[in-house]
């Protein structure tokens, strides 16, 4: 019976749906995390009676025909790039992005990655780095004798040195944007890599047209909505149960057939 395999595809699809939802909920407190949503597609159809074919010598045609679906498959797991809320941390080197853009990160391999998780720190050389020690590009070095650090909304980094009154500019942060940010490849550690689907990065100054601005002393939290995710989880669970009932009903029908005398 086709219904057995169709029900199985439905259960597999909802199992993946639950896995996506569980990952969203697990990352509710992950800085800069963007929630994901599973999208599904119907499988190929079997044409028992094709629509539009001739049904008589008089030239009549079949208006709708008979098509039987074979189930469902996962089309994609789409990343929702909506803005997360800003949380005050009062940490000098924490930066939140309001609007479009990613910080550029230099990996140990020399490749460039991108992140919206602006929980930064200084390494032993005074460089601005991620929590894993990866350098933020372009390299910003804070002098050892700096008594205060100010990062403007447009990414200008200024420091006040010991014995000086006027601040001194030591660097300029920039942002990268993509035509299709949902096409970036997530690698873990709050990092993304460029792919052919995302397109090449466009580099610009925060606050320029098409680029977000920076907010010092804040980080962008996850854009996961727990109420919505719990609602989605309940819907996925009910859909899984319904598909399992299809398999149970099909099994009962097969059992009835085998018991015929």
Protein Blocks (a to p, Z undefined) as FASTA:
>chain_A
ZZlmmmmmmmmmmmmmmmmmmmmmmmmmgghiacddddddddddddfbaghiafbfnopa
cfklpaddebdcdfbdcddfbdcddddehiaklccdededddddddfkopacddfbfcdc
ddfkopacdfkopacdddddddfklcbdcddfkopacdddehiabdcdfbdcdddddfbl
mlpccebjhiacddfklopaddddehiahiacddehiacddfbdfklmmmmmmmmmmmmm
mmmmmmmmmmmmmmmmmmpZZ
